[in-house]
Amino acid sequence: MEPTQELDYYKMRLRRYLHSGFPELLGNDVFIQERSDSAAEAYEEAFRAGNPVEVCNEEAKNVLFEGLHFSRFSTIFEVLISDFEQDLKDEQFRPVAIQLLPVCGPVFAKYELDDDFAYSPEYDLLYAELTGLIANWMGHKEDAGKK
């Protein structure tokens, strides 16, 4: 692969991933460029060290997605789908989840979020807090619409 093709591949792959789990990072071109460059370098270093292509790909993937396994957006989206499916139409889930990212920021700030957070006991507490906050937020939105 040509270096620019490789970089484009990593950028495209990262953008797809960010779209589904980290839409708030999609506009951060510096982050995307730096992370893509680092992934390409990781692949190249692994290749030069004589590793098989599978290992090189795994090294690049680890760099590309480092710190991006727990998604605030995906968690909010999951809460909406699980607990508010009657309140929203299918096409509303994603835009509402994006809108809720800053609203839910203070709740997320209470927790030490890392890639394995979804498997921790604190996840259930976070989920419950988010559900309450979102219910309150949706109630206020409905009240504002009635005025």
C-alpha positions in Angstrom: 0.0 0.0 0.0 1.2 3.5 -0.8 1.7 5.6 2.4 -1.1 8.1 1.4 -3.4 5.2 0.6 -2.6 3.7 4.0 -3.3 7.0 5.8 -6.5 7.4 3.9 -7.5 3.9 4.9 -6.9 4.6 8.6 -8.7 8.0 8.4 -11.7 6.4 6.7 -11.8 3.6 9.2 -11.5 6.0 12.2 -14.1 8.3 10.8 -16.6 5.3 10.4 -15.9 4.3 14.0 -16.3 7.9 15.3 -19.5 8.3 13.4 -21.0 5.3 15.2 -19.7 5.9 18.7 -18.0 9.3 19.0 -19.8 11.8 16.8 -18.5 14.6 18.9 -15.0 13.9 17.6 -15.9 13.7 13.9 -15.1 17.4 13.3 -11.7 17.1 15.0 -9.5 16.8 12.0 -6.3 17.2 14.0 -7.2 14.3 16.2 -8.2 12.1 13.2 -5.0 13.0 11.3 -2.7 12.4 14.3 -4.4 9.1 15.2 -4.3 7.9 11.5 -0.6 8.8 11.2 0.2 7.0 14.4 -1.7 3.9 13.3 0.2 3.9 10.0 3.5 4.2 11.9 2.6 1.4 14.2 1.8 -0.8 11.2 5.1 0.1 9.5 7.1 -0.5 12.7 5.5 -3.9 13.2 6.1 -4.8 9.6 9.8 -3.7 9.7 10.2 -5.8 12.8 9.3 -8.9 10.7 5.8 -9.5 12.1 3.1 -11.1 10.0 0.5 -8.8 8.4 -2.2 -9.9 10.9 0.0 -8.7 13.8 0.8 -5.5 12.0 -2.9 -4.8 11.4 -3.6 -5.6 15.1 -0.9 -3.1 16.2 -2.3 -0.4 14.0 -5.9 -1.1 15.2 -4.8 -0.8 18.8 -3.3 2.6 18.2 -6.2 3.8 16.0 -8.8 3.0 18.6 -6.9 3.5 21.8 -9.1 5.1 24.4 -12.2 4.8 22.2 -13.8 1.7 23.5 -16.2 3.3 26.0 -18.5 5.7 24.3 -20.6 8.3 26.1 -22.7 8.7 22.9 -23.4 4.9 22.7 -24.3 4.8 26.4 -26.8 7.6 26.0 -28.1 6.0 22.8 -28.5 2.7 24.7 -30.5 4.4 27.5 -32.7 6.1 24.9 -33.5 2.9 23.1 -34.0 0.8 26.2 -35.9 3.2 28.4 -37.4 5.8 26.1 -38.4 3.8 23.0 -42.0 4.9 23.4 -41.1 8.6 23.5 -39.0 8.8 20.3 -39.3 7.8 16.7 -36.5 5.7 15.2 -35.0 8.6 13.4 -34.9 10.7 16.5 -32.6 8.5 18.6 -29.3 9.6 17.1 -30.0 13.4 17.0 -31.4 13.3 20.5 -28.4 11.3 21.8 -26.1 13.9 20.2 -28.1 16.7 21.8 -27.8 15.0 25.2 -24.0 14.7 25.1 -23.4 18.1 26.8 -26.4 17.7 29.0 -25.1 14.4 30.4 -21.5 15.7 30.7 -21.7 16.4 34.4 -23.0 12.8 35.1 -20.1 11.3 33.1 -17.7 13.6 34.9 -18.5 11.8 38.2 -17.0 8.5 37.0 -13.5 7.5 36.0 -14.2 6.4 32.4 -11.8 4.0 30.7 -12.1 1.4 28.0 -13.4 -1.2 30.4 -15.8 1.0 32.3 -18.9 -0.7 30.7 -17.8 -3.9 32.6 -17.4 -2.3 36.0 -20.0 -2.2 38.8 -20.2 1.6 38.5 -21.7 1.3 35.0 -25.1 0.4 36.4 -24.9 3.5 38.6 -24.0 5.7 35.6 -26.8 4.1 33.6 -29.4 4.8 36.4 -28.2 8.4 36.7 -28.4 8.9 33.0 -31.9 7.5 32.8 -33.1 9.9 35.5 -31.4 12.9 34.0 -32.8 12.1 30.5 -36.3 11.5 31.9 -36.1 14.9 33.6 -34.7 16.5 30.5 -37.4 15.0 28.3 -40.0 16.2 30.8 -38.7 19.7 30.7 -38.6 19.6 26.9 -42.3 18.5 26.8 -43.2 21.2 29.3 -41.5 23.9 27.2 -43.5 22.7 24.2 -46.8 23.1 26.1 -46.2 26.8 27.0 
